[in-house]
């Protein structure tokens, strides 16, 4: 259990469980009110002070995905968002990943297991929630109105002690993917006007993303000079998600291939003698980014998703080499395969066992199946 000040951080993560409830509930209701398991539209007017920024914030904001479904010491499901290090209503990635999950669940589960009428009812509910998230993000987080969202200069995403400023590769790629997915939803539902609107925003966002961050080899961490030269292992998270769904990848094949090549050469092979998987942040000269504890960690979920991305793009050897380092570290050197930690340091330490993120290892199986179809 972590302790931030006097607050016990033992919250129950919801990123997968919410969708089980979400699909189940959407099958029975597409009303304005929603269904009992719907956490998106719940509000909690209680306030707390964020431990990092020291600002007052509502515990749960309307139309925002909660970070967790609650603390066991309180009332999970009824009282969500036990995490108060930051105001997660401002997290750029959490809400966007929900949009991606909606489209993923529709094309991989709902469309295959329900009749057409029921499937479209579920999709209509998914779309309603996703459209709200995307439109709110566009109005609140696109500061320079170029179609691409910006980070605020604090850790306003799941790398919650690693700050991003302006457009960032991680959140920016997720934004591109979210725009693509919500446009697909609108098109599937026959909402041609909305689909065209989101396609237009996507075209402008993609242009801004490439112009601001592409340096010819990889996508820069963000726009700040303080992070210049940092290669982030998770820089194409949103594009990876689209690849796993066999959707249009938005960026050029040359850019994706070059970015993966840079990540493998630097984050994987220049860290820990290439025996641990990808470090989150590293400079081109091989020095690890030590600006935060998270930049110098290896996150197992990120490593396995990156490995699956490489395999899906035909880089089988590089993908398995990336995954091998983490497996060897967890199984043979730490003895933690059955309580795989989220984060591993080069020497001595690990952090956060019990997270769901290492389940990304199954993306490798999915990538292998994609390559054999």
KOLSE-723883 format. One record per residue (C-alpha): x, y, z; residue number from 1. Coordinates in Angstrom, 3 decimals, decimal comma, always signed. Example, Ala and Ser with C-alpha at 12.3 -4.5 7.8 and 13.67 -1.06 7.14 Angstrom:
2
NODE|+12,300|-4,500|+7,800|1;
NODE|+13,670|-1,060|+7,140|2;
END
This chain:
373
NODE|+0,000|+0,000|+0,000|1;
NODE|+1,264|+3,448|-0,870|2;
NODE|+0,927|+6,365|+1,469|3;
NODE|+0,675|+9,915|+0,190|4;
NODE|+0,728|+12,026|+3,333|5;
NODE|-1,869|+10,502|+5,636|6;
NODE|-4,010|+9,185|+2,808|7;
NODE|-3,911|+5,408|+2,215|8;
NODE|-3,763|+4,793|-1,525|9;
NODE|-5,443|+1,419|-1,872|10;
NODE|-8,068|+2,268|-4,439|11;
NODE|-9,692|-0,266|-6,714|12;
NODE|-8,786|+0,313|-10,362|13;
NODE|-11,618|+0,345|-12,802|14;
NODE|-10,286|+0,556|-16,332|15;
NODE|-11,421|-2,957|-17,285|16;
NODE|-14,181|-3,592|-14,763|17;
NODE|-16,064|-0,473|-15,760|18;
NODE|-16,456|-1,761|-19,296|19;
NODE|-17,923|-5,071|-18,173|20;
NODE|-20,559|-3,108|-16,296|21;
NODE|-20,808|-0,560|-19,092|22;
NODE|-21,650|-3,108|-21,798|23;
NODE|-24,036|-4,957|-19,497|24;
NODE|-25,849|-1,784|-18,553|25;
NODE|-25,966|-0,414|-22,073|26;
NODE|-27,721|-3,580|-23,191|27;
NODE|-30,622|-2,664|-20,936|28;
NODE|-30,672|+1,099|-21,100|29;
NODE|-29,770|+3,851|-23,500|30;
NODE|-31,664|+6,491|-21,574|31;
NODE|-30,429|+9,914|-20,594|32;
NODE|-30,033|+8,771|-17,012|33;
NODE|-27,939|+5,753|-17,811|34;
NODE|-27,753|+2,672|-15,616|35;
NODE|-26,618|+1,903|-12,062|36;
NODE|-23,103|+0,877|-13,079|37;
NODE|-22,422|+4,007|-15,118|38;
NODE|-19,692|+5,968|-13,354|39;
NODE|-19,120|+8,546|-16,074|40;
NODE|-22,073|+10,754|-15,216|41;
NODE|-21,905|+10,362|-11,467|42;
NODE|-20,901|+13,400|-9,451|43;
NODE|-19,559|+13,742|-5,933|44;
NODE|-19,721|+17,292|-4,644|45;
NODE|-17,421|+16,554|-1,736|46;
NODE|-14,114|+18,339|-2,066|47;
NODE|-10,536|+17,465|-1,283|48;
NODE|-7,169|+19,147|-1,588|49;
NODE|-4,884|+17,622|-4,189|50;
NODE|-1,725|+16,485|-2,476|51;
NODE|+0,592|+17,615|-5,278|52;
NODE|-0,812|+20,980|-6,386|53;
NODE|-2,574|+21,851|-3,121|54;
NODE|-5,752|+22,994|-4,877|55;
NODE|-9,336|+22,305|-3,914|56;
NODE|-11,138|+19,951|-6,250|57;
NODE|-14,432|+18,101|-6,504|58;
NODE|-14,067|+14,413|-5,740|59;
NODE|-15,934|+13,394|-8,917|60;
NODE|-16,733|+15,687|-11,815|61;
NODE|-19,575|+15,135|-14,279|62;
NODE|-18,644|+13,520|-17,615|63;
NODE|-15,186|+12,511|-16,436|64;
NODE|-13,927|+8,964|-15,992|65;
NODE|-13,033|+8,260|-12,354|66;
NODE|-9,513|+7,121|-11,609|67;
NODE|-10,785|+4,250|-9,461|68;
NODE|-14,018|+2,860|-8,057|69;
NODE|-13,173|+3,710|-4,480|70;
NODE|-11,288|+2,846|-1,338|71;
NODE|-12,268|-0,352|+0,541|72;
NODE|-12,290|+1,730|+3,735|73;
NODE|-15,148|+3,785|+2,316|74;
NODE|-17,925|+2,697|-0,061|75;
NODE|-16,602|+1,519|-3,449|76;
NODE|-18,870|+2,248|-6,441|77;
NODE|-20,861|+4,753|-4,382|78;
NODE|-17,792|+6,817|-3,463|79;
NODE|-15,241|+6,791|-6,261|80;
NODE|-11,953|+8,593|-6,886|81;
NODE|-10,094|+7,731|-3,707|82;
NODE|-6,922|+8,919|-5,459|83;
NODE|-6,262|+12,570|-4,638|84;
NODE|-2,638|+13,157|-5,600|85;
NODE|-3,986|+15,177|-8,552|86;
NODE|-7,399|+16,172|-9,879|87;
NODE|-7,911|+13,308|-12,335|88;
NODE|-10,753|+15,186|-14,034|89;
NODE|-7,913|+17,038|-15,745|90;
NODE|-6,027|+13,919|-16,797|91;
NODE|-5,678|+13,981|-20,571|92;
NODE|-5,192|+10,257|-21,069|93;
NODE|-7,696|+8,590|-18,738|94;
NODE|-10,789|+9,985|-20,442|95;
NODE|-9,431|+9,389|-23,942|96;
NODE|-8,627|+5,747|-23,216|97;
NODE|-12,268|+5,258|-22,325|98;
NODE|-13,242|+6,432|-25,814|99;
NODE|-10,778|+3,971|-27,356|100;
NODE|-12,127|+1,182|-25,161|101;
NODE|-15,682|+1,891|-26,304|102;
NODE|-14,801|+1,422|-29,969|103;
NODE|-12,586|-1,574|-29,187|104;
NODE|-15,353|-3,293|-27,239|105;
NODE|-17,843|-2,586|-29,992|106;
NODE|-15,821|-4,041|-32,872|107;
NODE|-14,254|-6,933|-30,937|108;
NODE|-17,158|-7,936|-28,672|109;
NODE|-20,509|-6,241|-29,201|110;
NODE|-20,657|-6,378|-33,002|111;
NODE|-19,790|-10,078|-32,940|112;
NODE|-22,040|-11,231|-30,094|113;
NODE|-25,233|-9,185|-30,449|114;
NODE|-27,802|-8,810|-33,193|115;
NODE|-27,504|-5,659|-35,281|116;
NODE|-30,296|-3,755|-33,527|117;
NODE|-28,943|-4,456|-30,042|118;
NODE|-25,374|-3,740|-31,122|119;
NODE|-26,317|-0,320|-32,482|120;
NODE|-28,182|+0,527|-29,276|121;
NODE|-25,060|-0,239|-27,292|122;
NODE|-22,920|+1,744|-29,712|123;
NODE|-25,304|+4,701|-29,465|124;
NODE|-24,764|+4,721|-25,728|125;
NODE|-21,004|+4,413|-26,152|126;
NODE|-21,043|+7,242|-28,661|127;
NODE|-23,053|+9,567|-26,459|128;
NODE|-20,535|+9,275|-23,644|129;
NODE|-17,522|+9,390|-25,970|130;
NODE|-18,748|+12,426|-27,879|131;
NODE|-19,193|+14,323|-24,618|132;
NODE|-15,651|+13,479|-23,528|133;
NODE|-14,089|+14,455|-26,852|134;
NODE|-16,016|+17,705|-27,258|135;
NODE|-15,207|+18,740|-23,688|136;
NODE|-11,537|+17,904|-24,213|137;
NODE|-11,456|+19,962|-27,393|138;
NODE|-13,016|+23,004|-25,732|139;
NODE|-10,956|+22,816|-22,533|140;
NODE|-7,573|+21,382|-23,529|141;
NODE|-6,918|+22,676|-27,047|142;
NODE|-5,444|+25,976|-25,931|143;
NODE|-4,157|+27,201|-29,302|144;
NODE|-7,170|+25,870|-31,251|145;
NODE|-5,168|+23,801|-33,716|146;
NODE|-7,211|+20,653|-33,106|147;
NODE|-4,536|+19,108|-30,856|148;
NODE|-4,843|+19,102|-27,070|149;
NODE|-2,079|+20,381|-24,832|150;
NODE|-0,799|+19,329|-21,430|151;
NODE|-0,774|+21,925|-18,680|152;
NODE|+2,795|+21,708|-17,403|153;
NODE|+1,911|+19,441|-14,493|154;
NODE|+1,608|+15,659|-14,352|155;
NODE|-1,908|+15,679|-15,806|156;
NODE|-1,933|+12,038|-16,946|157;
NODE|-1,182|+8,581|-15,585|158;
NODE|+2,566|+9,275|-15,427|159;
NODE|+1,577|+11,230|-12,377|160;
NODE|+4,961|+12,582|-11,329|161;
NODE|+6,325|+13,086|-14,858|162;
NODE|+5,275|+16,479|-16,163|163;
NODE|+4,336|+17,277|-19,745|164;
NODE|+3,969|+20,717|-21,320|165;
NODE|+2,188|+21,716|-24,499|166;
NODE|+1,523|+18,963|-26,998|167;
NODE|+3,021|+15,658|-25,835|168;
NODE|+3,659|+12,500|-27,834|169;
NODE|+1,900|+10,262|-25,320|170;
NODE|-1,314|+12,260|-24,837|171;
NODE|-1,240|+13,596|-28,380|172;
NODE|-1,218|+10,131|-29,927|173;
NODE|-4,110|+9,121|-27,670|174;
NODE|-6,004|+12,219|-28,785|175;
NODE|-5,523|+11,315|-32,446|176;
NODE|-6,792|+7,802|-31,758|177;
NODE|-9,787|+9,065|-29,762|178;
NODE|-10,810|+11,425|-32,576|179;
NODE|-10,520|+8,561|-35,032|180;
NODE|-12,626|+6,236|-32,873|181;
NODE|-15,401|+8,728|-32,172|182;
NODE|-15,559|+9,482|-35,901|183;
NODE|-15,896|+5,756|-36,631|184;
NODE|-18,721|+5,527|-34,088|185;
NODE|-20,583|+8,440|-35,631|186;
NODE|-20,208|+6,967|-39,116|187;
NODE|-21,456|+3,562|-37,968|188;
NODE|-24,529|+5,226|-36,453|189;
NODE|-25,257|+7,227|-39,587|190;
NODE|-24,338|+10,545|-37,997|191;
NODE|-22,542|+11,775|-41,087|192;
NODE|-22,314|+15,415|-40,006|193;
NODE|-20,642|+14,542|-36,724|194;
NODE|-18,344|+12,042|-38,405|195;
NODE|-17,153|+14,660|-40,894|196;
NODE|-16,667|+17,184|-38,097|197;
NODE|-14,419|+14,843|-36,134|198;
NODE|-12,532|+13,900|-39,298|199;
NODE|-11,812|+17,580|-39,878|200;
NODE|-10,568|+18,046|-36,316|201;
NODE|-8,459|+14,896|-36,714|202;
NODE|-6,823|+16,199|-39,894|203;
NODE|-5,857|+19,455|-38,170|204;
NODE|-4,716|+17,638|-35,030|205;
NODE|-2,523|+15,240|-36,991|206;
NODE|-0,874|+18,109|-38,851|207;
NODE|-0,166|+19,912|-35,565|208;
NODE|+1,120|+16,738|-33,895|209;
NODE|+3,644|+16,040|-36,637|210;
NODE|+4,688|+19,676|-37,001|211;
NODE|+5,274|+20,148|-33,279|212;
NODE|+6,871|+16,841|-32,342|213;
NODE|+8,328|+14,886|-35,274|214;
NODE|+12,110|+15,331|-35,513|215;
NODE|+12,778|+12,894|-38,333|216;
NODE|+13,615|+9,957|-36,049|217;
NODE|+10,954|+9,838|-33,332|218;
NODE|+8,264|+12,001|-31,757|219;
NODE|+9,593|+14,354|-29,108|220;
NODE|+8,387|+13,860|-25,539|221;
NODE|+6,642|+17,258|-25,515|222;
NODE|+7,170|+20,856|-26,611|223;
NODE|+9,240|+21,997|-23,633|224;
NODE|+12,948|+22,722|-23,979|225;
NODE|+13,606|+21,004|-20,637|226;
NODE|+12,563|+17,664|-22,148|227;
NODE|+14,368|+18,139|-25,441|228;
NODE|+16,048|+14,925|-26,543|229;
NODE|+13,989|+12,593|-24,333|230;
NODE|+12,833|+9,448|-26,136|231;
NODE|+9,676|+8,092|-24,510|232;
NODE|+8,929|+4,376|-24,783|233;
NODE|+5,184|+5,085|-24,755|234;
NODE|+5,225|+7,860|-27,351|235;
NODE|+2,846|+6,108|-29,758|236;
NODE|+0,392|+4,609|-27,277|237;
NODE|-2,652|+5,757|-29,249|238;
NODE|-1,282|+4,482|-32,546|239;
NODE|-0,541|+1,113|-30,922|240;
NODE|-4,178|+0,911|-29,852|241;
NODE|-5,383|+1,529|-33,401|242;
NODE|-2,929|-1,064|-34,742|243;
NODE|-4,271|-3,681|-32,348|244;
NODE|-7,780|-3,015|-33,702|245;
NODE|-6,690|-3,125|-37,364|246;
NODE|-7,731|+0,503|-37,791|247;
NODE|-6,022|+3,179|-39,859|248;
NODE|-2,838|+4,134|-38,015|249;
NODE|-3,013|+7,855|-38,975|250;
NODE|+0,756|+8,420|-39,057|251;
NODE|+2,983|+7,359|-41,934|252;
NODE|+4,546|+3,914|-41,975|253;
NODE|+7,959|+5,586|-42,150|254;
NODE|+7,301|+7,592|-38,981|255;
NODE|+5,983|+4,606|-37,031|256;
NODE|+8,844|+2,350|-38,125|257;
NODE|+11,456|+4,997|-37,349|258;
NODE|+9,998|+5,708|-33,909|259;
NODE|+9,938|+2,001|-33,015|260;
NODE|+13,510|+1,650|-34,275|261;
NODE|+14,625|+4,542|-32,056|262;
NODE|+12,830|+3,137|-29,021|263;
NODE|+14,355|-0,302|-29,506|264;
NODE|+17,850|+1,077|-30,100|265;
NODE|+17,823|+3,438|-27,133|266;
NODE|+15,139|+2,599|-24,530|267;
NODE|+15,639|-1,158|-24,824|268;
NODE|+19,220|-1,851|-25,923|269;
NODE|+21,027|+1,042|-24,232|270;
NODE|+19,388|+0,457|-20,851|271;
NODE|+20,611|-2,223|-18,411|272;
NODE|+22,635|-3,900|-21,184|273;
NODE|+19,396|-4,577|-23,057|274;
NODE|+18,276|-7,073|-20,410|275;
NODE|+15,250|-5,365|-18,806|276;
NODE|+12,918|-4,129|-21,506|277;
NODE|+12,298|-0,458|-22,303|278;
NODE|+13,075|+2,269|-19,794|279;
NODE|+10,347|+4,905|-19,916|280;
NODE|+12,618|+7,826|-20,774|281;
NODE|+16,132|+7,995|-22,185|282;
NODE|+18,271|+10,485|-24,106|283;
NODE|+19,879|+9,742|-27,449|284;
NODE|+23,299|+9,659|-25,786|285;
NODE|+22,151|+6,694|-23,686|286;
NODE|+21,687|+8,538|-20,396|287;
NODE|+18,463|+7,813|-18,551|288;
NODE|+16,015|+10,652|-17,947|289;
NODE|+16,087|+11,103|-14,161|290;
NODE|+13,747|+14,093|-14,054|291;
NODE|+11,197|+11,917|-12,212|292;
NODE|+11,059|+8,449|-10,710|293;
NODE|+8,720|+7,309|-13,483|294;
NODE|+11,007|+8,365|-16,312|295;
NODE|+13,758|+6,066|-14,989|296;
NODE|+11,480|+3,069|-14,448|297;
NODE|+10,551|+0,168|-16,695|298;
NODE|+6,788|-0,324|-16,690|299;
NODE|+5,899|-3,908|-17,502|300;
NODE|+2,617|-3,011|-19,186|301;
NODE|+4,283|-0,451|-21,403|302;
NODE|+7,003|-2,916|-22,301|303;
NODE|+4,600|-5,698|-23,230|304;
NODE|+2,374|-3,375|-25,260|305;
NODE|+5,446|-2,025|-27,039|306;
NODE|+6,588|-5,579|-27,752|307;
NODE|+3,190|-6,390|-29,250|308;
NODE|+3,364|-3,225|-31,353|309;
NODE|+6,718|-4,284|-32,778|310;
NODE|+5,431|-7,779|-33,542|311;
NODE|+2,300|-6,402|-35,208|312;
NODE|+4,519|-4,222|-37,403|313;
NODE|+6,612|-7,207|-38,490|314;
NODE|+9,483|-6,660|-36,040|315;
NODE|+9,129|-10,060|-34,392|316;
NODE|+12,712|-10,419|-33,147|317;
NODE|+12,777|-6,930|-31,649|318;
NODE|+9,374|-7,469|-30,053|319;
NODE|+10,311|-10,706|-28,322|320;
NODE|+13,666|-9,291|-27,274|321;
NODE|+11,836|-6,368|-25,662|322;
NODE|+9,446|-8,692|-23,826|323;
NODE|+12,214|-11,127|-22,872|324;
NODE|+14,047|-8,586|-20,757|325;
NODE|+11,029|-7,955|-18,555|326;
NODE|+10,169|-11,628|-18,273|327;
NODE|+13,711|-12,557|-17,282|328;
NODE|+13,850|-9,753|-14,738|329;
NODE|+10,492|-10,625|-13,137|330;
NODE|+10,775|-14,418|-13,290|331;
NODE|+14,441|-15,330|-12,949|332;
NODE|+15,955|-12,375|-11,100|333;
NODE|+13,150|-11,015|-8,903|334;
NODE|+10,888|-14,051|-8,514|335;
NODE|+7,820|-11,874|-8,986|336;
NODE|+6,131|-13,323|-12,061|337;
NODE|+2,930|-14,085|-10,136|338;
NODE|+2,802|-10,676|-8,532|339;
NODE|+4,321|-8,744|-11,397|340;
NODE|+5,100|-5,175|-10,379|341;
NODE|+4,050|-2,227|-12,457|342;
NODE|+7,453|-0,589|-12,224|343;
NODE|+10,990|-1,981|-12,026|344;
NODE|+14,231|-0,102|-11,415|345;
NODE|+17,550|-1,015|-12,931|346;
NODE|+18,885|-2,030|-9,524|347;
NODE|+17,424|-3,214|-6,212|348;
NODE|+13,895|-1,834|-6,292|349;
NODE|+10,457|-2,401|-7,760|350;
NODE|+7,148|-0,663|-7,164|351;
NODE|+3,400|-1,293|-7,263|352;
NODE|+2,566|-4,992|-7,417|353;
NODE|-1,052|-5,903|-8,111|354;
NODE|-1,653|-3,447|-10,961|355;
NODE|-3,662|-4,456|-14,024|356;
NODE|-1,158|-2,968|-16,469|357;
NODE|+1,031|-6,120|-16,815|358;
NODE|-1,978|-7,882|-18,366|359;
NODE|-0,862|-6,112|-21,542|360;
NODE|+1,230|-9,245|-22,095|361;
NODE|-1,868|-10,694|-23,801|362;
NODE|-1,487|-8,084|-26,526|363;
NODE|+1,509|-10,119|-27,701|364;
NODE|-0,762|-13,099|-28,314|365;
NODE|-3,183|-10,821|-30,158|366;
NODE|-0,379|-9,417|-32,315|367;
NODE|+0,802|-12,926|-33,220|368;
NODE|-2,718|-13,909|-34,230|369;
NODE|-3,026|-10,746|-36,319|370;
NODE|+0,146|-11,649|-38,220|371;
NODE|-1,144|-15,151|-39,062|372;
NODE|-4,563|-14,065|-40,375|373;
END
